[in-house]
Amino acid sequence: MSKRTQKVGAAARFGPRYGVSVRRNAAKVLRKRAKQYSCPVCQYQKVTRDAVGIWTCGKCSHNFAGGAWEPFTRASVANNRIIRRSVDGATSSDMALIAQQAALDYELKIAEGEADEEE
């Protein structure tokens, strides 16, 4: 007879309750929370969660704020990029993206101008 269940990790404590998708989502979140991340200061894989949004490096004792389940969220990455650009200046790839966006905006203005002239 084959096994009918899979190991569910940290969500095993819920047993058969709450449904499969809820237990899977809970297991995914619990794995993210318990995982060790790399420290932004010393680059070691020692960052663990102390409380909701508070992360600490076990090696250099650096404390910082982050997301509830992960220390680095998409918003924090975007904010760090903006801060880096304001301090260091834009890189060549940033400049290419800015130029591409300006060209698209210019083409849209031309298209709108032609549409206004025809009417």
N, CA and C atoms as an extended XYZ file, in Angstrom:
357
Properties=species:S:1:pos:R:3:atomname:S:1:resname:S:1:resid:I:1 pbc="F F F"
N         0.826       -1.164        0.000 N   MET     1
C         0.000        0.000        0.000 CA  MET     1
C         0.883        1.245        0.000 C   MET     1
N         0.550        2.232       -0.830 N   SER     2
C         1.383        3.423       -0.956 CA  SER     2
C         1.010        4.456        0.106 C   SER     2
N         1.939        5.386        0.301 N   LYS     3
C         1.668        6.471        1.244 CA  LYS     3
C         0.619        7.399        0.647 C   LYS     3
N        -0.260        7.885        1.463 N   ARG     4
C        -1.325        8.753        0.968 CA  ARG     4
C        -1.118       10.208        1.357 C   ARG     4
N        -0.139       10.495        2.185 N   THR     5
C         0.114       11.881        2.582 CA  THR     5
C         1.571       12.210        2.354 C   THR     5
N         1.860       13.479        2.256 N   GLN     6
C         3.230       13.936        2.136 CA  GLN     6
C         3.623       14.627        3.437 C   GLN     6
N         4.916       14.745        3.632 N   LYS     7
C         5.383       15.463        4.811 CA  LYS     7
C         5.106       16.941        4.594 C   LYS     7
N         4.561       17.592        5.581 N   VAL     8
C         4.156       18.986        5.417 CA  VAL     8
C         5.008       19.949        6.223 C   VAL     8
N         6.015       19.461        6.908 N   GLY     9
C         6.934       20.345        7.608 CA  GLY     9
C         6.298       21.035        8.799 C   GLY     9
N         6.476       22.357        8.872 N   ALA    10
C         6.018       23.117       10.028 CA  ALA    10
C         4.498       23.158       10.132 C   ALA    10
N         3.803       22.913        9.030 N   ALA    11
C         2.337       22.955        9.061 CA  ALA    11
C         1.732       21.643        9.542 C   ALA    11
N         2.571       20.681        9.905 N   ALA    12
C         2.056       19.399       10.390 CA  ALA    12
C         1.312       19.563       11.711 C   ALA    12
N         1.614       20.615       12.438 N   ARG    13
C         0.959       20.824       13.724 CA  ARG    13
C        -0.533       21.096       13.579 C   ARG    13
N        -0.983       21.469       12.374 N   PHE    14
C        -2.400       21.718       12.157 CA  PHE    14
C        -3.188       20.443       11.908 C   PHE    14
N        -2.478       19.343       11.639 N   GLY    15
C        -3.152       18.073       11.402 CA  GLY    15
C        -4.049       18.151       10.178 C   GLY    15
N        -5.233       17.549       10.233 N   PRO    16
C        -6.125       17.587        9.070 CA  PRO    16
C        -7.009       18.838        9.018 C   PRO    16
N        -6.814       19.745        9.955 N   ARG    17
C        -7.704       20.908       10.036 CA  ARG    17
C        -7.368       21.978        9.001 C   ARG    17
N        -8.315       22.825        8.683 N   TYR    18
C        -8.201       24.063        7.916 CA  TYR    18
C        -8.094       23.891        6.405 C   TYR    18
N        -7.926       22.734        5.880 N   GLY    19
C        -7.873       22.548        4.430 CA  GLY    19
C        -6.454       22.548        3.890 C   GLY    19
N        -6.301       21.936        2.718 N   VAL    20
C        -4.976       21.735        2.150 CA  VAL    20
C        -4.327       23.051        1.738 C   VAL    20
N        -5.051       23.917        1.041 N   SER    21
C        -4.429       25.144        0.540 CA  SER    21
C        -4.012       26.067        1.681 C   SER    21
N        -4.794       26.122        2.740 N   VAL    22
C        -4.431       26.960        3.887 CA  VAL    22
C        -3.173       26.414        4.549 C   VAL    22
N        -3.089       25.099        4.696 N   ARG    23
C        -1.894       24.500        5.304 CA  ARG    23
C        -0.669       24.706        4.422 C   ARG    23
N        -0.821       24.618        3.103 N   ARG    24
C         0.310       24.851        2.192 CA  ARG    24
C         0.803       26.287        2.296 C   ARG    24
N        -0.132       27.246        2.310 N   ASN    25
C         0.258       28.647        2.429 CA  ASN    25
C         0.933       28.911        3.775 C   ASN    25
N         0.412       28.311        4.828 N   ALA    26
C         1.013       28.477        6.147 CA  ALA    26
C         2.420       27.888        6.170 C   ALA    26
N         2.609       26.724        5.551 N   ALA    27
C         3.930       26.099        5.512 CA  ALA    27
C         4.914       26.966        4.740 C   ALA    27
N         4.459       27.587        3.654 N   LYS    28
C         5.332       28.449        2.862 CA  LYS    28
C         5.785       29.655        3.687 C   LYS    28
N         4.855       30.265        4.405 N   VAL    29
C         5.176       31.428        5.234 CA  VAL    29
C         6.091       31.035        6.377 C   VAL    29
N         5.827       29.898        7.008 N   LEU    30
C         6.660       29.459        8.124 CA  LEU    30
C         8.075       29.124        7.662 C   LEU    30
N         8.219       28.574        6.449 N   ARG    31
C         9.552       28.314        5.905 CA  ARG    31
C        10.298       29.623        5.669 C   ARG    31
N         9.618       30.624        5.117 N   LYS    32
C        10.253       31.927        4.886 CA  LYS    32
C        10.713       32.547        6.196 C   LYS    32
N         9.871       32.448        7.217 N   ARG    33
C        10.169       33.072        8.500 CA  ARG    33
C        11.364       32.410        9.177 C   ARG    33
N        11.472       31.102        9.089 N   ALA    34
C        12.518       30.380        9.810 CA  ALA    34
C        13.843       30.336        9.050 C   ALA    34
N        13.837       30.656        7.768 N   LYS    35
C        15.038       30.593        6.945 CA  LYS    35
C        16.058       31.627        7.409 C   LYS    35
N        17.339       31.308        7.252 N   GLN    36
C        18.382       32.272        7.582 CA  GLN    36
C        18.769       33.022        6.311 C   GLN    36
N        18.831       34.340        6.410 N   TYR    37
C        19.128       35.193        5.272 CA  TYR    37
C        20.508       35.805        5.422 C   TYR    37
N        21.007       36.409        4.353 N   SER    38
C        22.339       37.016        4.412 CA  SER    38
C        22.253       38.421        5.002 C   SER    38
N        23.253       38.754        5.777 N   CYS    39
C        23.312       40.050        6.463 CA  CYS    39
C        23.750       41.134        5.479 C   CYS    39
N        23.102       42.309        5.504 N   PRO    40
C        23.521       43.381        4.603 CA  PRO    40
C        24.857       44.011        4.992 C   PRO    40
N        25.331       43.766        6.212 N   VAL    41
C        26.589       44.360        6.667 CA  VAL    41
C        27.753       43.392        6.477 C   VAL    41
N        27.644       42.181        7.046 N   CYS    42
C        28.773       41.239        7.012 CA  CYS    42
C        28.619       40.139        5.963 C   CYS    42
N        27.489       40.055        5.302 N   GLN    43
C        27.213       39.111        4.211 CA  GLN    43
C        27.160       37.642        4.643 C   GLN    43
N        27.105       37.356        5.932 N   TYR    44
C        26.983       35.985        6.403 CA  TYR    44
C        25.511       35.573        6.422 C   TYR    44
N        25.251       34.290        6.300 N   GLN    45
C        23.884       33.757        6.338 CA  GLN    45
C        23.477       33.532        7.788 C   GLN    45
N        23.334       34.605        8.534 N   LYS    46
C        23.040       34.501        9.958 CA  LYS    46
C        21.865       35.360       10.393 C   LYS    46
N        21.129       35.958        9.454 N   VAL    47
C        20.033       36.849        9.822 CA  VAL    47
C        18.795       36.017       10.148 C   VAL    47
N        18.262       36.228       11.334 N   THR    48
C        17.041       35.553       11.763 CA  THR    48
C        16.049       36.592       12.273 C   THR    48
N        14.805       36.178       12.354 N   ARG    49
C        13.746       37.091       12.777 CA  ARG    49
C        13.633       37.106       14.294 C   ARG    49
N        13.635       38.290       14.882 N   ASP    50
C        13.419       38.440       16.325 CA  ASP    50
C        11.942       38.618       16.628 C   ASP    50
N        11.308       39.496       15.906 N   ALA    51
C         9.884       39.778       16.070 CA  ALA    51
C         9.360       40.184       14.691 C   ALA    51
N         8.099       40.540       14.626 N   VAL    52
C         7.518       40.919       13.345 CA  VAL    52
C         8.220       42.164       12.827 C   VAL    52
N         8.923       42.024       11.707 N   GLY    53
C         9.594       43.151       11.084 CA  GLY    53
C        10.942       43.500       11.661 C   GLY    53
N        11.438       42.763       12.659 N   ILE    54
C        12.736       43.040       13.264 CA  ILE    54
C        13.648       41.845       13.013 C   ILE    54
N        14.771       42.109       12.367 N   TRP    55
C        15.714       41.065       11.966 CA  TRP    55
C        17.078       41.366       12.561 C   TRP    55
N        17.791       40.299       12.989 N   THR    56
C        19.087       40.450       13.639 CA  THR    56
C        20.084       39.472       13.044 C   THR    56
N        21.298       39.949       12.841 N   CYS    57
C        22.386       39.082       12.390 CA  CYS    57
C        23.014       38.423       13.614 C   CYS    57
N        23.177       37.109       13.561 N   GLY    58
C        23.764       36.385       14.678 CA  GLY    58
C        25.265       36.562       14.788 C   GLY    58
N        25.922       37.019       13.725 N   LYS    59
C        27.363       37.182       13.749 CA  LYS    59
C        27.774       38.576       14.202 C   LYS    59
N        27.240       39.611       13.517 N   CYS    60
C        27.678       40.976       13.828 CA  CYS    60
C        26.668       41.740       14.687 C   CYS    60
N        25.568       41.117       15.072 N   SER    61
C        24.522       41.710       15.920 CA  SER    61
C        23.886       42.956       15.310 C   SER    61
N        23.872       43.024       13.978 N   HIS    62
C        23.241       44.162       13.298 CA  HIS    62
C        21.730       43.959       13.305 C   HIS    62
N        20.982       44.921       13.856 N   ASN    63
C        19.524       44.885       13.867 CA  ASN    63
C        19.006       45.806       12.778 C   ASN    63
N        17.963       45.367       12.078 N   PHE    64
C        17.347       46.231       11.081 CA  PHE    64
C        15.898       45.837       10.894 C   PHE    64
N        15.155       46.775       10.327 N   ALA    65
C        13.742       46.546       10.063 CA  ALA    65
C        13.592       45.925        8.684 C   ALA    65
N        12.605       45.064        8.555 N   GLY    66
C        12.333       44.422        7.282 CA  GLY    66
C        10.872       44.061        7.198 C   GLY    66
N        10.568       43.114        6.350 N   GLY    67
C         9.193       42.674        6.214 CA  GLY    67
C         8.792       41.759        7.353 C   GLY    67
N         7.530       41.390        7.373 N   ALA    68
C         7.035       40.517        8.434 CA  ALA    68
C         7.581       39.107        8.283 C   ALA    68
N         7.684       38.621        7.045 N   TRP    69
C         8.094       37.243        6.828 CA  TRP    69
C         9.481       37.133        6.221 C   TRP    69
N         9.934       38.169        5.510 N   GLU    70
C        11.253       38.185        4.887 CA  GLU    70
C        11.932       39.504        5.239 C   GLU    70
N        13.254       39.510        5.382 N   PRO    71
C        13.916       40.759        5.751 CA  PRO    71
C        13.955       41.785        4.623 C   PRO    71
N        13.944       41.316        3.383 N   PHE    72
C        14.050       42.230        2.250 CA  PHE    72
C        12.819       42.057        1.371 C   PHE    72
N        11.992       43.096        1.306 N   THR    73
C        10.784       43.059        0.494 CA  THR    73
C        11.052       43.763       -0.834 C   THR    73
N        10.109       43.651       -1.755 N   ARG    74
C        10.267       44.343       -3.039 CA  ARG    74
C        10.313       45.848       -2.837 C   ARG    74
N         9.541       46.360       -1.901 N   ALA    75
C         9.541       47.801       -1.636 CA  ALA    75
C        10.882       48.249       -1.068 C   ALA    75
N        11.473       47.451       -0.195 N   SER    76
C        12.757       47.842        0.383 CA  SER    76
C        13.861       47.809       -0.672 C   SER    76
N        13.793       46.867       -1.599 N   VAL    77
C        14.780       46.811       -2.680 CA  VAL    77
C        14.652       48.044       -3.567 C   VAL    77
N        13.409       48.428       -3.884 N   ALA    78
C        13.187       49.626       -4.704 CA  ALA    78
C        13.661       50.883       -3.976 C   ALA    78
N        13.393       50.980       -2.676 N   ASN    79
C        13.846       52.139       -1.905 CA  ASN    79
C        15.364       52.220       -1.844 C   ASN    79
N        16.021       51.082       -1.676 N   ASN    80
C        17.491       51.074       -1.647 CA  ASN    80
C        18.054       51.504       -2.995 C   ASN    80
N        17.407       51.107       -4.079 N   ARG    81
C        17.847       51.500       -5.415 CA  ARG    81
C        17.719       53.014       -5.591 C   ARG    81
N        16.608       53.573       -5.121 N   ILE    82
C        16.400       55.019       -5.230 CA  ILE    82
C        17.441       55.777       -4.411 C   ILE    82
N        17.720       55.295       -3.201 N   ILE    83
C        18.718       55.936       -2.346 CA  ILE    83
C        20.097       55.847       -2.991 C   ILE    83
N        20.430       54.686       -3.546 N   ARG    84
C        21.727       54.519       -4.196 CA  ARG    84
C        21.862       55.461       -5.384 C   ARG    84
N        20.797       55.601       -6.165 N   ARG    85
C        20.847       56.502       -7.324 CA  ARG    85
C        21.037       57.946       -6.894 C   ARG    85
N        20.384       58.348       -5.808 N   SER    86
C        20.523       59.738       -5.372 CA  SER    86
C        21.912       60.013       -4.820 C   SER    86
N        22.557       59.005       -4.239 N   VAL    87
C        23.891       59.189       -3.673 CA  VAL    87
C        24.970       59.031       -4.743 C   VAL    87
N        24.903       57.935       -5.516 N   ASP    88
C        25.948       57.613       -6.486 CA  ASP    88
C        25.708       58.224       -7.853 C   ASP    88
N        24.482       58.586       -8.157 N   GLY    89
C        24.152       59.015       -9.506 CA  GLY    89
C        23.640       57.824      -10.295 C   GLY    89
N        23.033       58.100      -11.410 N   ALA    90
C        22.440       57.042      -12.227 CA  ALA    90
C        23.530       56.279      -12.970 C   ALA    90
N        23.342       54.969      -13.098 N   THR    91
C        24.273       54.140      -13.861 CA  THR    91
C        23.893       54.194      -15.336 C   THR    91
N        24.711       53.588      -16.181 N   SER    92
C        24.435       53.609      -17.624 CA  SER    92
C        23.141       52.874      -17.951 C   SER    92
N        22.855       51.782      -17.241 N   SER    93
C        21.603       51.069      -17.492 CA  SER    93
C        20.403       51.895      -17.054 C   SER    93
N        20.563       52.647      -15.958 N   ASP    94
C        19.502       53.557      -15.526 CA  ASP    94
C        19.258       54.636      -16.571 C   ASP    94
N        20.343       55.180      -17.101 N   MET    95
C        20.222       56.227      -18.118 CA  MET    95
C        19.550       55.694      -19.374 C   MET    95
N        19.865       54.459      -19.767 N   ALA    96
C        19.230       53.862      -20.941 CA  ALA    96
C        17.736       53.699      -20.717 C   ALA    96
N        17.349       53.279      -19.530 N   LEU    97
C        15.932       53.132      -19.207 CA  LEU    97
C        15.225       54.484      -19.210 C   LEU    97
N        15.864       55.511      -18.680 N   ILE    98
C        15.285       56.851      -18.666 CA  ILE    98
C        15.116       57.372      -20.094 C   ILE    98
N        16.115       57.144      -20.939 N   ALA    99
C        16.035       57.586      -22.331 CA  ALA    99
C        14.929       56.850      -23.079 C   ALA    99
N        14.809       55.557      -22.832 N   GLN   100
C        13.756       54.775      -23.479 CA  GLN   100
C        12.380       55.281      -23.065 C   GLN   100
N        12.191       55.564      -21.793 N   GLN   101
C        10.912       56.080      -21.315 CA  GLN   101
C        10.618       57.456      -21.898 C   GLN   101
N        11.633       58.299      -22.015 N   ALA   102
C        11.444       59.626      -22.603 CA  ALA   102
C        11.047       59.521      -24.066 C   ALA   102
N        11.643       58.568      -24.790 N   ALA   103
C        11.282       58.370      -26.197 CA  ALA   103
C         9.841       57.911      -26.335 C   ALA   103
N         9.413       57.015      -25.464 N   LEU   104
C         8.019       56.553      -25.506 CA  LEU   104
C         7.063       57.695      -25.189 C   LEU   104
N         7.403       58.512      -24.193 N   ASP   105
C         6.559       59.664      -23.859 CA  ASP   105
C         6.472       60.646      -25.021 C   ASP   105
N         7.603       60.870      -25.703 N   TYR   106
C         7.628       61.780      -26.852 CA  TYR   106
C         6.745       61.251      -27.979 C   TYR   106
N         6.837       59.947      -28.238 N   GLU   107
C         6.004       59.345      -29.289 CA  GLU   107
C         4.525       59.447      -28.947 C   GLU   107
N         4.186       59.260      -27.674 N   LEU   108
C         2.789       59.407      -27.264 CA  LEU   108
C         2.297       60.837      -27.449 C   LEU   108
N         3.146       61.815      -27.125 N   LYS   109
C         2.757       63.216      -27.308 CA  LYS   109
C         2.547       63.532      -28.782 C   LYS   109
N         3.417       63.009      -29.635 N   ILE   110
C         3.266       63.226      -31.079 CA  ILE   110
C         1.962       62.610      -31.565 C   ILE   110
N         1.685       61.387      -31.113 N   ALA   111
C         0.457       60.706      -31.528 CA  ALA   111
C        -0.778       61.471      -31.061 C   ALA   111
N        -0.736       61.991      -29.869 N   GLU   112
C        -1.866       62.775      -29.361 CA  GLU   112
C        -1.999       64.091      -30.118 C   GLU   112
N        -0.873       64.695      -30.456 N   GLY   113
C        -0.892       65.946      -31.217 CA  GLY   113
C        -1.483       65.747      -32.614 C   GLY   113
N        -1.129       64.638      -33.262 N   GLU   114
C        -1.689       64.346      -34.595 CA  GLU   114
C        -3.162       64.059      -34.493 C   GLU   114
N        -3.585       63.380      -33.442 N   ALA   115
C        -5.013       63.075      -33.281 CA  ALA   115
C        -5.802       64.348      -33.051 C   ALA   115
N        -5.210       65.310      -32.314 N   ASP   116
C        -5.902       66.583      -32.049 CA  ASP   116
C        -6.019       67.418      -33.331 C   ASP   116
N        -4.981       67.388      -34.197 N   GLU   117
C        -5.000       68.162      -35.428 CA  GLU   117
C        -6.028       67.627      -36.424 C   GLU   117
N        -6.224       66.311      -36.448 N   GLU   118
C        -7.190       65.707      -37.389 CA  GLU   118
C        -8.612       66.056      -37.018 C   GLU   118
N        -8.907       66.198      -35.756 N   GLU   119
C       -10.269       66.505      -35.325 CA  GLU   119
C       -10.521       67.946      -35.543 C   GLU   119
